[in-house]
Amino acid sequence: MYRATDEWGNENTDCQFEIKVTGGQCPFYEEPINGAMSCGGVGPTLFCSAMCSAAYDFAYTPATQYYCDNSGAWRTEPGGMALPWPDCSELYDPDKTRVGLEYQYYDGTCGDPDTNREIQENFMMLFRDLWYFDIFCPELNDTHHACEASDVVVHCGEVVDYSDRKKRSVTNETRVEFVITIQIANAMVSFVLKHPKHTLHMCT
C-alpha cells in the first residue's frame, strides 16, 4: 500500500509511479574449454547447462543445471555441486564411464548450425527431467511448452590442447541487460536480469 502526499500533507488518490527492483548479478564464468554452455532465460532466472565435445570429458562432475536468480548467486541442481562449472579437459576414454550425463555431450564442432541445434535439444532434454521444469515452462498445448529449444542460446568454449590449457579468471563484466516489467495495480515493477555476453531469448 503506497500513499502519495505533498509537503503540506495533501494526499493524491489518483497517481501512477514506477518501482524498479534490480536483481543481483551473477559472475559469468568462462565457457568450458573444449565444450559449451547452453543457457535460457525464464523471467528473471537464467538457466545454464555445461556440455563437452564427445571427444572430451569433464575435469570433475558437473551439475545438471546452473541457475541464477535475483539473489545474485549461482545455484546448482542437484544442490551443493562445485562452482565454477568444469572444463572439458580430459580426453574421452571409451573404457571409462562418462563423468557427466548422456545429454551433456555433443558431436561435431560448437558453432556449426547442426551441432548447435543438438546442444539446444540436449539442454531441453536435461531441463525436462528436472522437478521444476513444469513450474517455469508450463505446457501450452499437447505438443508445446512455454520453453522451446529455439529459445536456448549456445556459448562455445575455446578449443585447445587439454595438456596446454591456461588458467583463466572469472569475469564480472556486464554487457547485456534485460528488463521484465509487470503491471501491479497502479505500480510498474521492473525486474532487471543481467548477462555478460550474448542476447538471450526469454520464454513467455
DRENPA-3360 file (N, C-alpha, C; in nm, 2 decimals, always signed):
BEGIN
1 = MYRATDEW = +0.09/-0.12/+0.00/+0.00/+0.00/+0.00/+0.09/+0.12/+0.00 ~ +0.07/+0.21/-0.10/+0.15/+0.33/-0.11/+0.06/+0.45/-0.11 ~ +0.11/+0.56/-0.04/+0.04/+0.69/-0.03/+0.13/+0.80/-0.09 ~ +0.07/+0.89/-0.17/+0.14/+1.00/-0.22/+0.09/+1.13/-0.16 ~ +0.17/+1.20/-0.09/+0.13/+1.33/-0.03/+0.23/+1.44/-0.07 ~ +0.19/+1.56/-0.06/+0.28/+1.68/-0.08/+0.33/+1.72/+0.06 ~ +0.41/+1.83/+0.06/+0.47/+1.88/+0.18/+0.38/+1.93/+0.28 ~ +0.25/+1.96/+0.24/+0.15/+2.01/+0.34/+0.06/+1.89/+0.38;
9 = GNENTDCQ = +0.08/+1.77/+0.34/+0.00/+1.66/+0.38/-0.12/+1.63/+0.30 ~ -0.13/+1.70/+0.19/-0.24/+1.67/+0.10/-0.22/+1.54/+0.02 ~ -0.32/+1.45/+0.02/-0.30/+1.32/-0.04/-0.35/+1.31/-0.18 ~ -0.28/+1.25/-0.27/-0.32/+1.23/-0.41/-0.37/+1.09/-0.42 ~ -0.50/+1.07/-0.45/-0.56/+0.93/-0.45/-0.56/+0.88/-0.59 ~ -0.51/+0.95/-0.69/-0.51/+0.90/-0.83/-0.38/+0.93/-0.90 ~ -0.28/+0.85/-0.87/-0.15/+0.88/-0.92/-0.09/+0.74/-0.97 ~ +0.01/+0.76/-1.06/+0.09/+0.64/-1.10/+0.24/+0.67/-1.08;
17 = FEIKVTGG = +0.31/+0.56/-1.05/+0.45/+0.57/-1.03/+0.52/+0.44/-1.06 ~ +0.65/+0.44/-1.08/+0.72/+0.32/-1.12/+0.82/+0.28/-1.01 ~ +0.82/+0.15/-0.98/+0.91/+0.09/-0.88/+1.00/+0.00/-0.96 ~ +1.13/+0.01/-0.95/+1.23/-0.07/-1.01/+1.30/-0.16/-0.91 ~ +1.29/-0.29/-0.93/+1.36/-0.39/-0.85/+1.47/-0.45/-0.93 ~ +1.59/-0.42/-0.89/+1.71/-0.47/-0.97/+1.76/-0.60/-0.91 ~ +1.77/-0.70/-0.99/+1.82/-0.83/-0.95/+1.97/-0.83/-0.94 ~ +2.02/-0.92/-0.86/+2.16/-0.93/-0.84/+2.23/-0.99/-0.97;
25 = QCPFYEEP = +2.36/-0.96/-0.98/+2.43/-1.00/-1.10/+2.52/-1.12/-1.06 ~ +2.51/-1.23/-1.13/+2.59/-1.34/-1.11/+2.72/-1.33/-1.19 ~ +2.84/-1.37/-1.14/+2.96/-1.37/-1.22/+2.94/-1.47/-1.32 ~ +2.98/-1.44/-1.45/+2.97/-1.54/-1.55/+3.10/-1.60/-1.58 ~ +3.12/-1.73/-1.54/+3.25/-1.80/-1.56/+3.26/-1.83/-1.71 ~ +3.38/-1.84/-1.76/+3.41/-1.87/-1.90/+3.35/-2.00/-1.94 ~ +3.32/-2.01/-2.06/+3.26/-2.14/-2.12/+3.37/-2.25/-2.10 ~ +3.32/-2.38/-2.08/+3.42/-2.49/-2.07/+3.51/-2.50/-2.19;
33 = INGAMSCG = +3.64/-2.52/-2.16/+3.74/-2.54/-2.27/+3.69/-2.67/-2.34 ~ +3.69/-2.68/-2.47/+3.65/-2.79/-2.55/+3.51/-2.83/-2.52 ~ +3.43/-2.73/-2.49/+3.29/-2.76/-2.46/+3.20/-2.64/-2.49 ~ +3.09/-2.63/-2.42/+2.99/-2.52/-2.44/+2.90/-2.50/-2.32 ~ +2.85/-2.38/-2.31/+2.74/-2.35/-2.21/+2.61/-2.33/-2.30 ~ +2.51/-2.39/-2.26/+2.38/-2.36/-2.32/+2.29/-2.30/-2.21 ~ +2.23/-2.19/-2.25/+2.15/-2.11/-2.15/+2.02/-2.06/-2.20 ~ +1.92/-2.05/-2.11/+1.79/-2.00/-2.15/+1.74/-1.92/-2.03;
41 = GVGPTLFC = +1.67/-1.81/-2.06/+1.62/-1.72/-1.95/+1.47/-1.74/-1.94 ~ +1.42/-1.76/-1.82/+1.27/-1.76/-1.79/+1.24/-1.66/-1.69 ~ +1.17/-1.55/-1.72/+1.15/-1.44/-1.63/+1.28/-1.39/-1.58 ~ +1.30/-1.37/-1.45/+1.43/-1.31/-1.40/+1.53/-1.42/-1.38 ~ +1.51/-1.54/-1.41/+1.60/-1.65/-1.38/+1.67/-1.70/-1.51 ~ +1.80/-1.72/-1.50/+1.88/-1.77/-1.61/+1.93/-1.91/-1.58 ~ +1.90/-2.01/-1.67/+1.93/-2.15/-1.65/+2.04/-2.18/-1.75 ~ +2.15/-2.26/-1.71/+2.25/-2.30/-1.80/+2.29/-2.44/-1.77;
49 = SAMCSAAY = +2.34/-2.51/-1.87/+2.40/-2.64/-1.86/+2.53/-2.65/-1.93 ~ +2.63/-2.71/-1.87/+2.76/-2.73/-1.92/+2.76/-2.85/-2.01 ~ +2.83/-2.85/-2.12/+2.84/-2.96/-2.21/+2.98/-2.97/-2.27 ~ +3.02/-3.10/-2.31/+3.15/-3.13/-2.36/+3.14/-3.18/-2.50 ~ +3.24/-3.15/-2.58/+3.25/-3.22/-2.71/+3.27/-3.37/-2.68 ~ +3.21/-3.46/-2.76/+3.22/-3.60/-2.74/+3.36/-3.66/-2.73 ~ +3.46/-3.58/-2.78/+3.60/-3.63/-2.78/+3.66/-3.61/-2.65 ~ +3.59/-3.53/-2.56/+3.65/-3.50/-2.43/+3.55/-3.54/-2.31;
57 = DFAYTPAT = +3.60/-3.52/-2.19/+3.52/-3.54/-2.07/+3.55/-3.43/-1.97 ~ +3.46/-3.41/-1.88/+3.47/-3.31/-1.77/+3.58/-3.34/-1.68 ~ +3.64/-3.23/-1.63/+3.75/-3.24/-1.53/+3.70/-3.30/-1.40 ~ +3.57/-3.27/-1.37/+3.50/-3.32/-1.25/+3.35/-3.32/-1.28 ~ +3.27/-3.38/-1.19/+3.13/-3.40/-1.22/+3.06/-3.26/-1.22 ~ +2.99/-3.23/-1.33/+2.91/-3.11/-1.35/+2.77/-3.12/-1.29 ~ +2.71/-3.01/-1.25/+2.57/-3.01/-1.21/+2.49/-3.03/-1.34 ~ +2.37/-3.09/-1.32/+2.28/-3.10/-1.44/+2.24/-2.96/-1.49;
65 = QYYCDNSG = +2.23/-2.87/-1.40/+2.19/-2.73/-1.44/+2.25/-2.63/-1.33 ~ +2.28/-2.51/-1.39/+2.33/-2.40/-1.30/+2.22/-2.29/-1.33 ~ +2.18/-2.22/-1.22/+2.08/-2.12/-1.24/+2.11/-2.00/-1.15 ~ +2.07/-1.88/-1.21/+2.10/-1.75/-1.14/+1.97/-1.68/-1.13 ~ +1.93/-1.64/-1.01/+1.80/-1.56/-1.00/+1.83/-1.42/-0.93 ~ +1.73/-1.36/-0.87/+1.76/-1.23/-0.82/+1.85/-1.22/-0.70 ~ +1.89/-1.34/-0.65/+1.98/-1.35/-0.53/+2.12/-1.30/-0.57 ~ +2.15/-1.31/-0.70/+2.28/-1.27/-0.75/+2.39/-1.38/-0.73;
73 = AWRTEPGG = +2.35/-1.50/-0.70/+2.44/-1.61/-0.67/+2.40/-1.73/-0.76 ~ +2.50/-1.80/-0.82/+2.47/-1.92/-0.89/+2.43/-2.03/-0.79 ~ +2.33/-2.11/-0.83/+2.29/-2.22/-0.76/+2.30/-2.34/-0.85 ~ +2.30/-2.46/-0.80/+2.31/-2.58/-0.88/+2.20/-2.68/-0.86 ~ +2.17/-2.76/-0.96/+2.07/-2.87/-0.94/+2.14/-2.99/-1.00 ~ +2.17/-3.09/-0.91/+2.14/-3.10/-0.77/+2.22/-2.99/-0.69 ~ +2.17/-2.96/-0.57/+2.23/-2.86/-0.49/+2.37/-2.90/-0.44 ~ +2.45/-2.80/-0.41/+2.58/-2.83/-0.35/+2.69/-2.87/-0.44;
81 = MALPWPDC = +2.67/-2.86/-0.57/+2.77/-2.90/-0.67/+2.88/-2.79/-0.68 ~ +2.99/-2.83/-0.73/+3.11/-2.73/-0.73/+3.08/-2.62/-0.84 ~ +3.13/-2.50/-0.80/+3.14/-2.39/-0.89/+3.28/-2.34/-0.90 ~ +3.33/-2.29/-1.01/+3.25/-2.27/-1.14/+3.23/-2.41/-1.21 ~ +3.16/-2.41/-1.32/+3.14/-2.53/-1.39/+3.28/-2.58/-1.45 ~ +3.29/-2.71/-1.47/+3.42/-2.76/-1.51/+3.45/-2.74/-1.66 ~ +3.58/-2.75/-1.69/+3.63/-2.75/-1.83/+3.62/-2.90/-1.87 ~ +3.62/-2.91/-2.01/+3.63/-3.05/-2.07/+3.77/-3.07/-2.10;
89 = SELYDPDK = +3.85/-3.10/-2.00/+3.99/-3.11/-2.01/+4.05/-3.25/-2.01 ~ +3.96/-3.35/-2.01/+4.01/-3.49/-2.01/+3.97/-3.55/-2.15 ~ +4.07/-3.62/-2.21/+4.03/-3.69/-2.33/+3.94/-3.80/-2.30 ~ +3.84/-3.82/-2.39/+3.74/-3.93/-2.36/+3.81/-4.07/-2.37 ~ +3.79/-4.15/-2.27/+3.84/-4.29/-2.27/+3.72/-4.38/-2.28 ~ +3.70/-4.45/-2.39/+3.59/-4.54/-2.41/+3.58/-4.65/-2.30 ~ +3.69/-4.68/-2.24/+3.69/-4.78/-2.13/+3.65/-4.73/-2.00 ~ +3.62/-4.60/-1.99/+3.58/-4.55/-1.86/+3.43/-4.49/-1.87;
97 = TRVGLEYQ = +3.36/-4.48/-1.76/+3.23/-4.43/-1.76/+3.24/-4.28/-1.77 ~ +3.15/-4.22/-1.85/+3.15/-4.07/-1.86/+3.12/-4.01/-1.73 ~ +3.19/-3.89/-1.71/+3.17/-3.82/-1.59/+3.03/-3.75/-1.58 ~ +2.98/-3.70/-1.69/+2.86/-3.63/-1.70/+2.74/-3.72/-1.74 ~ +2.63/-3.66/-1.76/+2.51/-3.73/-1.81/+2.51/-3.74/-1.96 ~ +2.43/-3.83/-2.01/+2.42/-3.86/-2.16/+2.41/-3.73/-2.24 ~ +2.32/-3.64/-2.20/+2.29/-3.52/-2.28/+2.38/-3.41/-2.25 ~ +2.49/-3.43/-2.18/+2.59/-3.33/-2.16/+2.71/-3.34/-2.25;
105 = YYDGTCGD = +2.69/-3.42/-2.36/+2.79/-3.44/-2.47/+2.73/-3.42/-2.60 ~ +2.81/-3.36/-2.69/+2.76/-3.34/-2.83/+2.87/-3.38/-2.93 ~ +2.82/-3.42/-3.05/+2.91/-3.45/-3.16/+2.93/-3.32/-3.24 ~ +3.04/-3.32/-3.32/+3.06/-3.21/-3.41/+3.13/-3.09/-3.34 ~ +3.13/-2.98/-3.41/+3.20/-2.86/-3.36/+3.10/-2.75/-3.31 ~ +3.12/-2.71/-3.19/+3.03/-2.60/-3.14/+3.04/-2.48/-3.23 ~ +2.93/-2.42/-3.27/+2.93/-2.31/-3.37/+2.88/-2.35/-3.50 ~ +2.89/-2.48/-3.53/+2.82/-2.53/-3.65/+2.67/-2.54/-3.63;
113 = PDTNREIQ = +2.59/-2.49/-3.72/+2.45/-2.49/-3.70/+2.39/-2.62/-3.66 ~ +2.43/-2.73/-3.72/+2.37/-2.86/-3.68/+2.41/-2.90/-3.54 ~ +2.54/-2.87/-3.50/+2.59/-2.90/-3.37/+2.52/-2.82/-3.27 ~ +2.50/-2.69/-3.30/+2.43/-2.60/-3.20/+2.29/-2.65/-3.18 ~ +2.22/-2.70/-3.28/+2.08/-2.75/-3.26/+2.09/-2.87/-3.17 ~ +2.19/-2.95/-3.19/+2.20/-3.07/-3.10/+2.22/-3.02/-2.95 ~ +2.30/-2.92/-2.93/+2.33/-2.87/-2.80/+2.20/-2.81/-2.74 ~ +2.12/-2.74/-2.82/+2.00/-2.68/-2.78/+1.90/-2.79/-2.73;
121 = ENFMMLFR = +1.89/-2.90/-2.82/+1.80/-3.01/-2.78/+1.85/-3.08/-2.66 ~ +1.98/-3.10/-2.64/+2.03/-3.16/-2.52/+2.00/-3.08/-2.40 ~ +2.01/-2.95/-2.41/+1.97/-2.86/-2.30/+1.82/-2.89/-2.25 ~ +1.74/-2.89/-2.35/+1.59/-2.92/-2.32/+1.57/-3.05/-2.26 ~ +1.64/-3.15/-2.31/+1.63/-3.29/-2.25/+1.67/-3.29/-2.11 ~ +1.78/-3.22/-2.07/+1.82/-3.21/-1.93/+1.72/-3.13/-1.85 ~ +1.67/-3.02/-1.91/+1.58/-2.93/-1.84/+1.44/-3.01/-1.81 ~ +1.39/-3.08/-1.90/+1.27/-3.15/-1.89/+1.27/-3.25/-1.77;
129 = DLWYFDIF = +1.38/-3.30/-1.74/+1.39/-3.41/-1.64/+1.40/-3.35/-1.50 ~ +1.41/-3.21/-1.49/+1.42/-3.15/-1.36/+1.28/-3.12/-1.30 ~ +1.28/-3.13/-1.17/+1.15/-3.12/-1.10/+1.08/-2.99/-1.12 ~ +1.15/-2.88/-1.15/+1.09/-2.75/-1.16/+1.06/-2.71/-1.30 ~ +1.08/-2.80/-1.40/+1.06/-2.77/-1.54/+0.91/-2.72/-1.57 ~ +0.81/-2.79/-1.52/+0.67/-2.76/-1.54/+0.63/-2.63/-1.47 ~ +0.71/-2.59/-1.37/+0.68/-2.46/-1.30/+0.72/-2.34/-1.39 ~ +0.84/-2.35/-1.44/+0.89/-2.24/-1.52/+0.85/-2.25/-1.67;
137 = CPELNDTH = +0.82/-2.37/-1.72/+0.78/-2.39/-1.86/+0.65/-2.47/-1.87 ~ +0.54/-2.41/-1.83/+0.42/-2.48/-1.84/+0.38/-2.52/-1.98 ~ +0.30/-2.63/-1.99/+0.25/-2.68/-2.12/+0.15/-2.59/-2.18 ~ +0.17/-2.55/-2.30/+0.08/-2.46/-2.37/-0.03/-2.54/-2.44 ~ +0.01/-2.65/-2.50/-0.09/-2.74/-2.56/-0.03/-2.88/-2.57 ~ -0.09/-2.97/-2.64/-0.04/-3.11/-2.64/+0.10/-3.13/-2.69 ~ +0.15/-3.03/-2.77/+0.28/-3.05/-2.83/+0.38/-2.94/-2.79 ~ +0.34/-2.84/-2.72/+0.44/-2.73/-2.70/+0.43/-2.68/-2.55;
145 = HACEASDV = +0.55/-2.65/-2.50/+0.57/-2.59/-2.37/+0.60/-2.44/-2.39 ~ +0.61/-2.37/-2.28/+0.64/-2.22/-2.29/+0.79/-2.21/-2.33 ~ +0.87/-2.31/-2.30/+1.01/-2.30/-2.34/+1.04/-2.40/-2.45 ~ +1.11/-2.35/-2.55/+1.15/-2.44/-2.67/+1.30/-2.44/-2.69 ~ +1.35/-2.54/-2.76/+1.49/-2.54/-2.79/+1.54/-2.42/-2.86 ~ +1.45/-2.36/-2.95/+1.50/-2.24/-3.02/+1.52/-2.12/-2.93 ~ +1.47/-2.13/-2.81/+1.50/-2.02/-2.71/+1.64/-2.03/-2.65 ~ +1.70/-2.14/-2.66/+1.83/-2.17/-2.59/+1.94/-2.10/-2.67;
153 = VVHCGEVV = +2.03/-2.03/-2.60/+2.15/-1.97/-2.66/+2.27/-2.05/-2.63 ~ +2.35/-2.08/-2.73/+2.47/-2.16/-2.71/+2.60/-2.07/-2.71 ~ +2.68/-2.09/-2.61/+2.81/-2.02/-2.59/+2.92/-2.12/-2.61 ~ +3.00/-2.11/-2.71/+3.11/-2.20/-2.74/+3.23/-2.17/-2.66 ~ +3.30/-2.27/-2.60/+3.42/-2.25/-2.53/+3.54/-2.26/-2.63 ~ +3.66/-2.23/-2.57/+3.78/-2.24/-2.65/+3.81/-2.39/-2.69 ~ +3.87/-2.41/-2.80/+3.92/-2.54/-2.84/+4.07/-2.54/-2.83 ~ +4.12/-2.61/-2.73/+4.26/-2.60/-2.70/+4.31/-2.74/-2.67;
161 = DYSDRKKR = +4.44/-2.76/-2.67/+4.51/-2.88/-2.63/+4.49/-2.90/-2.48 ~ +4.42/-3.00/-2.43/+4.40/-3.01/-2.29/+4.52/-3.01/-2.20 ~ +4.63/-3.05/-2.26/+4.76/-3.06/-2.18/+4.83/-2.92/-2.18 ~ +4.78/-2.82/-2.25/+4.84/-2.69/-2.25/+4.74/-2.58/-2.23 ~ +4.64/-2.61/-2.14/+4.54/-2.51/-2.11/+4.60/-2.40/-2.01 ~ +4.55/-2.29/-2.02/+4.59/-2.18/-1.94/+4.49/-2.15/-1.83 ~ +4.53/-2.10/-1.71/+4.44/-2.07/-1.60/+4.37/-1.94/-1.64 ~ +4.23/-1.95/-1.62/+4.15/-1.83/-1.65/+4.08/-1.78/-1.53;
169 = SVTNETRV = +4.04/-1.66/-1.53/+3.98/-1.59/-1.42/+3.83/-1.57/-1.45 ~ +3.75/-1.54/-1.34/+3.61/-1.51/-1.35/+3.59/-1.37/-1.40 ~ +3.50/-1.35/-1.49/+3.47/-1.21/-1.53/+3.34/-1.16/-1.48 ~ +3.34/-1.04/-1.43/+3.21/-0.98/-1.38/+3.16/-0.87/-1.47 ~ +3.21/-0.86/-1.59/+3.17/-0.76/-1.68/+3.03/-0.79/-1.73 ~ +2.95/-0.68/-1.73/+2.81/-0.70/-1.78/+2.79/-0.62/-1.91 ~ +2.74/-0.69/-2.01/+2.72/-0.64/-2.14/+2.58/-0.63/-2.19 ~ +2.49/-0.71/-2.14/+2.35/-0.72/-2.18/+2.26/-0.71/-2.06;
177 = EFVITIQI = +2.16/-0.63/-2.07/+2.06/-0.62/-1.96/+1.92/-0.64/-2.01 ~ +1.84/-0.72/-1.94/+1.70/-0.75/-1.97/+1.62/-0.69/-1.86 ~ +1.51/-0.62/-1.90/+1.41/-0.57/-1.80/+1.28/-0.63/-1.83 ~ +1.22/-0.69/-1.73/+1.09/-0.75/-1.74/+1.00/-0.67/-1.65 ~ +0.90/-0.61/-1.71/+0.81/-0.52/-1.64/+0.67/-0.58/-1.62 ~ +0.62/-0.57/-1.50/+0.49/-0.63/-1.46/+0.40/-0.52/-1.41 ~ +0.28/-0.51/-1.45/+0.18/-0.41/-1.40/+0.11/-0.47/-1.28 ~ +0.13/-0.40/-1.16/+0.06/-0.45/-1.04/-0.02/-0.33/-0.99;
185 = ANAMVSFV = -0.15/-0.33/-1.00/-0.24/-0.22/-0.97/-0.19/-0.10/-1.04 ~ -0.15/+0.01/-0.96/-0.10/+0.13/-1.02/+0.05/+0.14/-1.03 ~ +0.12/+0.03/-0.99/+0.26/+0.03/-0.99/+0.32/-0.05/-1.10 ~ +0.43/+0.00/-1.15/+0.50/-0.08/-1.25/+0.63/-0.14/-1.18 ~ +0.64/-0.27/-1.18/+0.75/-0.34/-1.12/+0.84/-0.39/-1.22 ~ +0.97/-0.35/-1.23/+1.06/-0.40/-1.33/+1.17/-0.48/-1.26 ~ +1.19/-0.60/-1.32/+1.30/-0.69/-1.28/+1.41/-0.68/-1.38 ~ +1.53/-0.66/-1.34/+1.65/-0.65/-1.43/+1.73/-0.77/-1.42;
193 = LKHPKHTL = +1.76/-0.83/-1.53/+1.84/-0.95/-1.54/+1.96/-0.92/-1.63 ~ +2.08/-0.94/-1.57/+2.20/-0.90/-1.65/+2.28/-1.03/-1.69 ~ +2.33/-1.02/-1.81/+2.41/-1.13/-1.86/+2.53/-1.08/-1.93 ~ +2.65/-1.13/-1.92/+2.77/-1.07/-1.97/+2.80/-1.07/-2.11 ~ +2.74/-1.16/-2.19/+2.79/-1.18/-2.32/+2.69/-1.17/-2.44 ~ +2.59/-1.25/-2.43/+2.50/-1.27/-2.55/+2.36/-1.24/-2.52 ~ +2.28/-1.20/-2.63/+2.14/-1.18/-2.61/+2.07/-1.32/-2.59 ~ +1.98/-1.32/-2.49/+1.91/-1.44/-2.46/+1.76/-1.43/-2.50;
201 = HMCT = +1.70/-1.53/-2.54/+1.56/-1.53/-2.57/+1.48/-1.57/-2.45 ~ +1.38/-1.49/-2.41/+1.31/-1.52/-2.29/+1.19/-1.60/-2.32 ~ +1.16/-1.71/-2.25/+1.04/-1.79/-2.26/+0.92/-1.71/-2.21 ~ +0.81/-1.71/-2.29/+0.69/-1.64/-2.24/+0.57/-1.73/-2.24;
% end
